[in-house]
Every structure is written in structure tokens, then in C-alpha cells.
Amino acid sequence: MNKFSILAIVFSVFFASCGGDKSKKEQDTPAPAAEETSTATASDPSTYDPKRGEGKYSTVEFGPSLDQAMATKGEGVAAVKCTSCHKTTDEKLVGPGWKGVTERRKPEWIMNFITNPDPMIDKDPAVQAQLEICLVRMPNQGLADDEARSILEYMRKNDGVK
């Protein structure tokens, strides 16, 4: 293989890993009218809570210690969906590094951001400041609830939670 072919493969893998993973069923199913109304109300910037973010997570419960199995699963999900843009250190890649994120942010904020990034990017001043540094909006990865929770547990492990 020549250098051009290898480079093309690397870029293809990189860009494919940043795309969403929504099923056709989710894409074709129209949202109920009641959800549209609540979303319109939720998009009001004056109702935005910068400690919780915007999304369905108002509380996130942890066990008495780190769930190693969940953290391992989260590491696998992150390897596919996150590590092409984020490092586990404090070093910026495309997006910011993850080191210390669970100390700086509440778990509800992290869960809401990784599952619902667009409204938070539009409203959260800290995220907007980060966007000015990174210059790339975080794409919605279409994470399932258990995938997002596993990534959070992996982030906790990365930050030294035992």
C-alpha cells in the first residue's frame, strides 16, 4: 500500500468515528406534539441550569465505589466514539482532555452534555468558551443511556475514583 492509501484509510476511520449512530427507526419516527412543546420551553435560555445542563438527567446515582465492569465497558465505547477527539489527559486533541472533568462538572451535566450536546453548546457559557478554543462543535454520538453512563464511570476511573 502506498502512503496515500494509508492516509485515506486513517481519515475515513477518523471521520466515521465522529458520526452519529441512530437507527433508521429513530430517524423515521416523528416526535409527539407534547415533546415538541416541552422542547420549545426547554430551549428558553433563561431556564438553562449551568450546573445540570439541559437534558433528561436531573440526578445520577453512584454506588459506594467505582463500578469496574461499567468503567471497562465505558472505555470500549469511548475508544469507538470519543478518543478520536478527546484524550484522557488534560491535553486538547480536537476537543478538550478529560482529566479532572468529573471534579469540575456534576455527573448530571456530563450525562446531559454527552447525550444532548447541541442545546448545551448553544446556551452554556463555559461550553461556548471551550468552543472558541477547540473550534469544533461536539457531534451528537447517539449514545444509548447505558453507553453514556458507562463513559461517565470510565471518566470517574480516569480521575482516580476507586
C-alpha positions as CSV (number, residue, x, y, z in Angstrom):
1,M,0.0,0.0,0.0
2,N,1.3,3.4,-0.8
3,K,1.2,6.4,1.7
4,F,-1.8,7.9,0.1
5,S,-3.9,4.8,0.6
6,I,-2.9,4.6,4.2
7,L,-3.7,8.2,4.8
8,A,-7.1,7.9,3.1
9,I,-8.0,4.9,5.3
10,V,-6.9,6.8,8.5
11,F,-9.0,9.8,7.6
12,S,-12.0,7.6,6.7
13,V,-11.9,5.9,10.1
14,F,-11.5,9.2,11.9
15,F,-14.5,10.8,10.2
16,A,-16.6,7.7,10.5
17,S,-16.0,7.5,14.3
18,C,-17.3,11.1,14.8
19,G,-20.7,10.3,13.2
20,G,-24.0,9.5,15.0
21,D,-25.2,6.0,15.4
22,K,-29.0,6.4,15.2
23,S,-31.1,3.6,13.9
24,K,-33.4,4.1,10.9
25,K,-36.4,3.6,13.2
26,E,-35.3,6.5,15.4
27,Q,-34.8,8.8,12.4
28,D,-38.1,8.0,10.8
29,T,-40.3,8.2,13.9
30,P,-41.8,11.7,14.3
31,A,-41.7,13.2,17.8
32,P,-45.0,13.5,19.6
33,A,-46.5,17.0,19.7
34,A,-46.2,17.1,23.5
35,E,-42.5,16.7,23.3
36,E,-42.2,19.5,20.8
37,T,-43.9,21.8,23.3
38,S,-41.7,20.8,26.1
39,T,-38.6,21.2,23.9
40,A,-39.6,24.7,22.9
41,T,-39.9,25.6,26.6
42,A,-36.6,23.9,27.5
43,S,-34.8,25.9,24.7
44,D,-35.5,29.2,26.6
45,P,-32.0,30.3,27.7
46,S,-33.4,31.8,30.9
47,T,-34.4,28.3,32.1
48,Y,-30.9,26.8,31.5
49,D,-29.2,25.4,34.6
50,P,-25.4,25.6,34.1
51,K,-24.8,23.1,36.9
52,R,-27.1,20.4,35.4
53,G,-27.1,21.3,31.8
54,E,-30.0,20.5,29.5
55,G,-31.4,17.1,29.0
56,K,-33.2,14.3,30.8
57,Y,-30.7,13.7,33.6
58,S,-31.6,15.5,36.8
59,T,-29.8,13.1,39.1
60,V,-27.2,10.5,38.6
61,E,-26.6,7.9,41.4
62,F,-23.3,6.2,42.1
63,G,-22.6,3.1,44.1
64,P,-20.3,3.1,47.1
65,S,-17.3,2.6,44.8
66,L,-16.4,2.6,41.2
67,D,-18.2,0.0,39.1
68,Q,-15.2,-1.6,37.3
69,A,-17.3,-3.6,34.8
70,M,-19.1,-0.4,33.8
71,A,-15.9,1.6,33.5
72,T,-14.4,-1.2,31.3
73,K,-17.5,-1.0,29.1
74,G,-17.2,2.8,29.0
75,E,-13.6,2.5,28.0
76,G,-14.6,0.4,25.0
77,V,-17.4,2.8,24.0
78,A,-15.1,5.8,24.4
79,A,-12.5,4.0,22.2
80,V,-15.0,3.9,19.4
81,K,-16.9,7.2,19.8
82,C,-14.7,9.6,21.8
83,T,-11.0,9.1,21.6
84,S,-10.6,10.3,18.1
85,C,-11.3,13.8,19.5
86,H,-10.5,13.5,23.3
87,K,-7.5,12.4,25.3
88,T,-7.8,11.1,28.9
89,T,-5.1,13.6,29.9
90,D,-5.6,17.3,30.2
91,E,-4.2,17.7,26.7
92,K,-6.5,19.1,24.0
93,L,-6.8,17.0,20.9
94,V,-9.8,18.1,18.8
95,G,-11.9,18.5,21.9
96,P,-10.7,19.1,25.5
97,G,-8.9,16.5,27.5
98,W,-10.9,14.5,30.1
99,K,-8.6,14.7,33.1
100,G,-10.4,16.2,36.0
101,V,-13.8,16.6,34.2
102,T,-15.6,14.7,37.0
103,E,-14.1,17.0,39.5
104,R,-15.1,20.2,37.6
105,R,-18.6,19.1,36.4
106,K,-21.5,17.4,38.1
107,P,-22.4,14.0,36.8
108,E,-25.8,15.2,35.6
109,W,-24.1,17.9,33.5
110,I,-21.7,15.3,32.0
111,M,-24.5,12.9,31.1
112,N,-26.7,15.6,29.6
113,F,-23.8,17.0,27.6
114,I,-22.6,13.7,26.1
115,T,-26.2,12.7,25.2
116,N,-27.6,16.1,24.3
117,P,-24.7,18.4,23.2
118,D,-26.3,20.8,20.8
119,P,-28.6,22.8,23.1
120,M,-25.8,22.9,25.7
121,I,-23.3,24.2,23.2
122,D,-25.9,26.9,22.3
123,K,-26.6,28.0,25.9
124,D,-23.7,27.2,28.3
125,P,-21.2,30.0,28.5
126,A,-18.4,27.6,29.6
127,V,-19.0,25.3,26.7
128,Q,-19.1,28.3,24.3
129,A,-15.8,29.5,25.7
130,Q,-14.4,25.9,25.1
131,L,-15.8,26.0,21.6
132,E,-13.8,29.2,20.9
133,I,-10.6,27.2,21.9
134,C,-11.4,24.0,20.1
135,L,-13.2,25.5,17.1
136,V,-15.2,22.3,16.5
137,R,-18.7,21.5,17.9
138,M,-19.0,18.2,19.6
139,P,-21.3,16.0,17.4
140,N,-24.1,14.1,18.9
141,Q,-22.9,10.5,19.0
142,G,-26.4,9.0,19.5
143,L,-25.3,7.3,22.8
144,A,-27.7,4.9,24.5
145,D,-28.3,5.7,28.2
146,D,-26.2,2.7,29.3
147,E,-23.3,3.7,27.0
148,A,-23.3,7.3,28.4
149,R,-23.4,6.1,31.9
150,S,-20.5,3.7,31.2
151,I,-18.5,6.5,29.7
152,L,-19.1,8.6,32.9
153,E,-17.9,5.7,35.0
154,Y,-14.8,5.5,32.8
155,M,-14.2,9.2,33.3
156,R,-14.5,8.7,37.1
157,K,-11.9,5.9,36.9
158,N,-9.7,8.1,34.8
159,D,-10.0,10.8,37.6
160,G,-8.9,8.3,40.2
161,V,-12.2,7.3,41.8
162,K,-11.7,3.9,43.4
